[in-house]
Amino acid sequence: TPQPKPTAAPVSQPQTSPPPARTVGLPFDYGIQVDMVTDLNYDRILGSVQALGFRWIKQQVEWFRYNPAPGQYDWGRLDAIVDACSARGIKILFSVVKAPNWARPGDDDKSVAGPPADPNTYAEFMRQMAARYKGRVQAYEIWNEQNLWYEWGGHGHRLSAAKYVELLRAAYHAIKSVDPGAVVVSGALTPTGWNDGDTAIDDRAYLRQMYDAGLRSVCDAVGIHPSGYNNPPDADWRTWSDPRTSRCKGHPSYFFRSMMEEYRAIMVQYGDGSKRLIPTEFGWASVDGLGVPPARNYEYAADNTAQEQADFIVRAFQMGRNWGFVGPMFLWNLNFAPLCGPQDEKAAFGIVDPGWGPRPAFHALANMPK
């Protein structure tokens, strides 16, 4: 989930978006992130997805929950999710994160998420999962926001694009060995505007480092988290200003369009322009109508009205469809407000309220031409 980060000098800004090329991988489509691990009312969740006219869901899979010890697997909850989606013809992106403690290095920070000491332990979990769900889980995202300290084992300058690509490479080959048709998406980075190498690495710099480490040959699509904060999706970071607030301005990390165009330019620069760019999480937060102030570090959620949230999301989907290089887009999120309550920052991004009532964005998306 995006938070404003200290801004730093921009890392190189392309002036224009490169022209679309022939793309491979998943075609453009409409998706949304759900929580079907905590919320077991699958009819309500998937009925809402279908009411939106969406055909994809993203579910985060916390590895530690399903592989509690070496060689031990507990697939029950994931089986139920896959069965429910398959019965309705809904496609699945599993985003697989958070190593169990038994697989992690002895010296990392167990109070935060982190990778395994040996990439092959993750690869074996992915192999088991991909074999089990062959043909029913269409795509796998390998990790999440690995350019942040609390997703990659804590402080101590552990962040490493090269180490991440080792993990991705092992997982990619494991998945393809049992389900060649599954699409492997590189773990989406988070826009930070911060680049100290310990707390965070700027996502565009990290993406280049991933390519330098061999990314091109070990993924089918590139993940991205291009949230728009309090800026319209088509705004250009170099020229956009808002008389209401100066918050979250003046840096591309805060702008949906800028992030999409800059990632695309990097992909083209590295000869990877035929791949799809997949927003595995994007959205706009608004506390309008929730009856609470914004959560700490999410003050920008007070800058967007509920109607602006709706308009921005619809326009972002339309932009993704028209670009020609974008795969399925996964809105953040459907049902976290009922699970977390209105005061949690995830509720502000949601398109239903804590009582499952549809917010303006829900209606706008359901009525959006697709």
QUITA-V719264 format. One record per residue. N is the residue number from 1. PHI is phi in whole degrees, -180 to 180 (none if undefined). NEAR is the number of other ideal C-beta (glycine too) atoms within 12 Angstrom. D_FIRST is the distance of its C-alpha to the first C-alpha in Angstrom with 2 decimals. Layout:
# QUITA-V719264
N & PHI & NEAR & D_FIRST
N & PHI & NEAR & D_FIRST
This chain:
# QUITA-V719264
1 & none & 35 & 0.00
2 & -73 & 41 & 3.80
3 & -126 & 32 & 6.60
4 & -65 & 35 & 10.16
5 & -117 & 29 & 11.98
6 & -57 & 17 & 15.77
7 & -84 & 24 & 17.19
8 & -131 & 24 & 19.69
9 & -60 & 17 & 22.36
10 & -58 & 24 & 21.28
11 & -89 & 30 & 21.93
12 & 109 & 16 & 24.32
13 & -118 & 22 & 23.79
14 & -67 & 26 & 25.54
15 & -83 & 12 & 27.40
16 & -138 & 15 & 27.31
17 & -81 & 30 & 25.58
18 & -63 & 24 & 27.74
19 & -67 & 15 & 29.59
20 & -62 & 23 & 28.36
21 & -117 & 20 & 30.20
22 & -60 & 12 & 31.07
23 & -110 & 27 & 27.95
24 & -117 & 19 & 27.82
25 & 94 & 31 & 25.55
26 & -73 & 37 & 23.88
27 & -73 & 23 & 24.77
28 & -57 & 29 & 22.54
29 & -164 & 32 & 21.53
30 & -113 & 36 & 19.25
31 & -141 & 45 & 16.63
32 & -153 & 49 & 13.92
33 & -83 & 41 & 11.71
34 & -127 & 45 & 13.64
35 & -120 & 31 & 14.33
36 & -108 & 38 & 17.99
37 & -91 & 25 & 18.23
38 & -87 & 21 & 18.09
39 & -96 & 28 & 19.38
40 & -98 & 19 & 22.68
41 & -85 & 20 & 23.82
42 & -66 & 30 & 23.52
43 & -63 & 17 & 25.94
44 & -68 & 20 & 23.88
45 & -63 & 37 & 20.59
46 & -74 & 36 & 22.35
47 & -63 & 22 & 24.73
48 & -67 & 35 & 21.95
49 & -59 & 40 & 20.62
50 & -70 & 25 & 24.23
51 & -64 & 23 & 24.78
52 & -73 & 34 & 22.13
53 & 81 & 23 & 24.15
54 & -93 & 37 & 21.35
55 & -120 & 27 & 22.48
56 & -131 & 40 & 19.47
57 & -126 & 45 & 16.92
58 & -111 & 48 & 14.23
59 & -127 & 45 & 14.35
60 & -77 & 40 & 12.80
61 & -114 & 37 & 15.93
62 & -86 & 26 & 16.05
63 & -48 & 40 & 19.21
64 & -61 & 28 & 20.58
65 & -72 & 24 & 21.06
66 & -112 & 31 & 23.32
67 & -142 & 31 & 25.24
68 & -68 & 19 & 26.23
69 & -151 & 15 & 29.12
70 & -54 & 17 & 30.55
71 & 79 & 14 & 31.94
72 & -106 & 15 & 30.78
73 & -130 & 24 & 28.52
74 & -129 & 22 & 27.46
75 & -93 & 23 & 26.57
76 & -52 & 15 & 27.33
77 & -67 & 23 & 23.98
78 & -68 & 33 & 22.98
79 & -56 & 20 & 26.50
80 & -64 & 22 & 26.10
81 & -64 & 37 & 22.89
82 & -64 & 32 & 24.59
83 & -61 & 22 & 27.80
84 & -65 & 30 & 26.30
85 & -69 & 35 & 24.54
86 & -61 & 22 & 27.65
87 & -64 & 16 & 29.88
88 & -102 & 25 & 28.15
89 & 72 & 17 & 27.84
90 & -97 & 37 & 24.04
91 & -84 & 34 & 22.64
92 & -127 & 44 & 20.05
93 & -111 & 44 & 17.42
94 & -94 & 47 & 16.88
95 & -105 & 41 & 14.10
96 & -107 & 47 & 15.91
97 & -140 & 39 & 14.56
98 & 64 & 33 & 15.76
99 & -65 & 37 & 19.46
100 & -67 & 29 & 21.90
101 & -59 & 25 & 23.58
102 & -64 & 21 & 26.83
103 & -97 & 31 & 25.52
104 & -90 & 28 & 23.86
105 & -61 & 23 & 25.75
106 & -68 & 13 & 27.77
107 & -108 & 13 & 26.64
108 & -91 & 28 & 22.83
109 & -91 & 21 & 20.72
110 & -75 & 20 & 20.55
111 & -81 & 13 & 18.41
112 & -127 & 24 & 15.31
113 & -71 & 32 & 14.60
114 & -163 & 39 & 16.94
115 & -85 & 43 & 19.06
116 & -77 & 38 & 22.65
117 & -66 & 23 & 25.67
118 & -119 & 20 & 27.22
119 & -55 & 30 & 25.35
120 & -69 & 21 & 28.05
121 & -68 & 30 & 26.90
122 & -66 & 42 & 23.61
123 & -59 & 35 & 25.74
124 & -66 & 27 & 28.06
125 & -62 & 46 & 25.37
126 & -65 & 44 & 24.18
127 & -63 & 29 & 27.87
128 & -60 & 30 & 28.57
129 & -67 & 36 & 25.68
130 & -66 & 38 & 26.50
131 & -67 & 23 & 30.16
132 & -66 & 25 & 29.59
133 & -110 & 35 & 27.55
134 & -53 & 22 & 29.35
135 & 81 & 17 & 29.47
136 & -117 & 28 & 27.16
137 & -110 & 40 & 23.77
138 & -85 & 39 & 23.65
139 & -151 & 40 & 20.82
140 & -129 & 49 & 19.00
141 & -100 & 49 & 15.96
142 & -96 & 49 & 16.84
143 & 78 & 48 & 14.09
144 & -156 & 41 & 10.45
145 & 51 & 39 & 9.38
146 & -74 & 45 & 12.87
147 & -92 & 45 & 13.28
148 & -114 & 41 & 11.67
149 & -58 & 31 & 14.19
150 & -84 & 29 & 12.49
151 & -109 & 36 & 11.97
152 & -138 & 42 & 15.52
153 & 92 & 36 & 17.92
154 & 101 & 24 & 17.65
155 & -75 & 21 & 19.50
156 & 107 & 18 & 22.82
157 & 53 & 17 & 22.06
158 & -84 & 33 & 21.08
159 & -57 & 39 & 18.72
160 & -159 & 25 & 20.74
161 & -64 & 33 & 20.32
162 & -64 & 23 & 23.80
163 & -65 & 32 & 23.03
164 & -62 & 45 & 20.03
165 & -64 & 33 & 22.41
166 & -60 & 29 & 24.90
167 & -64 & 44 & 22.55
168 & -61 & 41 & 21.78
169 & -61 & 30 & 25.52
170 & -62 & 30 & 26.56
171 & -67 & 43 & 24.18
172 & -58 & 38 & 25.17
173 & -68 & 28 & 28.85
174 & -65 & 32 & 28.54
175 & -64 & 41 & 26.89
176 & -66 & 26 & 29.36
177 & -68 & 20 & 32.26
178 & -117 & 25 & 31.88
179 & -144 & 29 & 30.12
180 & -59 & 17 & 30.82
181 & -82 & 20 & 29.41
182 & -69 & 40 & 25.86
183 & -93 & 38 & 23.41
184 & -104 & 46 & 21.52
185 & -107 & 45 & 18.31
186 & -65 & 51 & 17.26
187 & -58 & 47 & 13.94
188 & -69 & 48 & 11.43
189 & -88 & 45 & 10.81
190 & -104 & 42 & 8.19
191 & -69 & 49 & 10.07
192 & -122 & 40 & 11.30
193 & 66 & 36 & 14.77
194 & -131 & 30 & 15.78
195 & -149 & 29 & 18.23
196 & -91 & 20 & 20.10
197 & 81 & 24 & 19.96
198 & -117 & 21 & 19.11
199 & -72 & 28 & 15.86
200 & -160 & 35 & 14.53
201 & -119 & 39 & 16.26
202 & -49 & 37 & 15.70
203 & -64 & 44 & 14.29
204 & -72 & 43 & 17.45
205 & -64 & 31 & 19.70
206 & -64 & 43 & 18.12
207 & -61 & 43 & 18.59
208 & -62 & 30 & 22.18
209 & -65 & 29 & 22.66
210 & -62 & 43 & 21.59
211 & -64 & 31 & 24.21
212 & -61 & 19 & 26.71
213 & -91 & 25 & 26.27
214 & 109 & 21 & 27.07
215 & -52 & 39 & 23.92
216 & -54 & 29 & 26.03
217 & -92 & 21 & 28.12
218 & -129 & 33 & 25.57
219 & -152 & 44 & 23.11
220 & -100 & 36 & 23.77
221 & -157 & 43 & 20.74
222 & -109 & 49 & 18.04
223 & -84 & 52 & 14.32
224 & -151 & 47 & 12.04
225 & -119 & 47 & 8.58
226 & -96 & 48 & 10.35
227 & -75 & 50 & 8.64
228 & -102 & 46 & 11.51
229 & 53 & 51 & 10.63
230 & -120 & 38 & 14.18
231 & -122 & 42 & 16.12
232 & -60 & 30 & 17.85
233 & -65 & 39 & 17.04
234 & -95 & 26 & 20.49
235 & -70 & 30 & 20.56
236 & -100 & 27 & 21.66
237 & -61 & 33 & 20.21
238 & -76 & 21 & 23.79
239 & -125 & 16 & 25.33
240 & -79 & 27 & 22.94
241 & -141 & 18 & 23.42
242 & -135 & 22 & 23.01
243 & -63 & 8 & 25.79
244 & -79 & 16 & 23.66
245 & -161 & 20 & 21.32
246 & -100 & 18 & 20.96
247 & -68 & 24 & 17.40
248 & 59 & 39 & 15.01
249 & -130 & 30 & 18.06
250 & 76 & 26 & 20.16
251 & -149 & 34 & 17.82
252 & -63 & 40 & 16.70
253 & -59 & 44 & 13.10
254 & -93 & 40 & 12.70
255 & -128 & 40 & 14.53
256 & -56 & 46 & 13.95
257 & -61 & 36 & 17.61
258 & -62 & 42 & 17.92
259 & -65 & 50 & 15.28
260 & -62 & 43 & 16.87
261 & -68 & 36 & 20.31
262 & -72 & 40 & 19.87
263 & -61 & 48 & 18.59
264 & -59 & 39 & 21.46
265 & -63 & 29 & 23.88
266 & -65 & 38 & 23.06
267 & -59 & 40 & 23.58
268 & -64 & 27 & 26.86
269 & -57 & 20 & 27.88
270 & -94 & 25 & 27.71
271 & 72 & 14 & 29.66
272 & -115 & 34 & 26.85
273 & -70 & 26 & 26.93
274 & -82 & 22 & 27.99
275 & -85 & 38 & 24.64
276 & -82 & 41 & 22.00
277 & -100 & 49 & 18.60
278 & -118 & 47 & 16.10
279 & -71 & 51 & 12.74
280 & -83 & 50 & 11.22
281 & -162 & 39 & 8.05
282 & -156 & 45 & 8.61
283 & 162 & 46 & 9.35
284 & -131 & 49 & 10.41
285 & -96 & 47 & 10.10
286 & -149 & 39 & 13.54
287 & -93 & 35 & 15.18
288 & -57 & 27 & 18.46
289 & 90 & 30 & 20.38
290 & -89 & 35 & 18.40
291 & 75 & 17 & 20.86
292 & -137 & 24 & 18.61
293 & -74 & 16 & 17.51
294 & -67 & 30 & 13.90
295 & -67 & 26 & 12.21
296 & -58 & 14 & 12.86
297 & 75 & 19 & 10.97
298 & -123 & 33 & 9.81
299 & -59 & 22 & 13.45
300 & -62 & 35 & 13.03
301 & -66 & 44 & 12.34
302 & -84 & 28 & 16.09
303 & -86 & 32 & 17.05
304 & -102 & 41 & 16.46
305 & -74 & 24 & 18.95
306 & -63 & 33 & 18.37
307 & -72 & 19 & 20.73
308 & -63 & 31 & 18.99
309 & -54 & 43 & 15.74
310 & -62 & 31 & 18.08
311 & -63 & 26 & 19.95
312 & -64 & 40 & 17.12
313 & -65 & 47 & 15.68
314 & -60 & 35 & 19.28
315 & -64 & 29 & 20.13
316 & -64 & 41 & 17.28
317 & -60 & 38 & 18.55
318 & -64 & 24 & 22.03
319 & -63 & 32 & 21.32
320 & -60 & 39 & 19.95
321 & -64 & 24 & 23.07
322 & -81 & 18 & 25.36
323 & -62 & 31 & 24.21
324 & 94 & 23 & 25.79
325 & -119 & 38 & 23.68
326 & -107 & 42 & 20.56
327 & -89 & 40 & 20.29
328 & -57 & 40 & 18.55
329 & -108 & 49 & 15.44
330 & -114 & 48 & 12.85
331 & -71 & 48 & 11.42
332 & -106 & 44 & 8.31
333 & -156 & 45 & 10.07
334 & -91 & 45 & 13.62
335 & -122 & 42 & 14.50
336 & -80 & 37 & 12.02
337 & -61 & 38 & 13.83
338 & -63 & 30 & 17.12
339 & -85 & 25 & 15.92
340 & -105 & 26 & 14.09
341 & 90 & 20 & 16.05
342 & -68 & 31 & 15.58
343 & -77 & 20 & 14.79
344 & -74 & 26 & 11.46
345 & -62 & 35 & 8.48
346 & -67 & 36 & 7.58
347 & -65 & 38 & 11.13
348 & -65 & 48 & 10.89
349 & -84 & 46 & 9.03
350 & -74 & 47 & 11.66
351 & -109 & 45 & 15.01
352 & -125 & 41 & 17.12
353 & -87 & 30 & 17.82
354 & -60 & 25 & 18.29
355 & -97 & 17 & 21.75
356 & 71 & 23 & 20.75
357 & -74 & 21 & 22.22
358 & -70 & 26 & 21.10
359 & -85 & 42 & 19.46
360 & -52 & 29 & 20.83
361 & -63 & 44 & 18.19
362 & -61 & 34 & 19.45
363 & -63 & 24 & 22.98
364 & -63 & 29 & 22.28
365 & -71 & 37 & 20.70
366 & -63 & 27 & 23.54
367 & -90 & 16 & 26.04
368 & -69 & 26 & 24.61
369 & -60 & 12 & 27.16
370 & -127 & 19 & 26.05
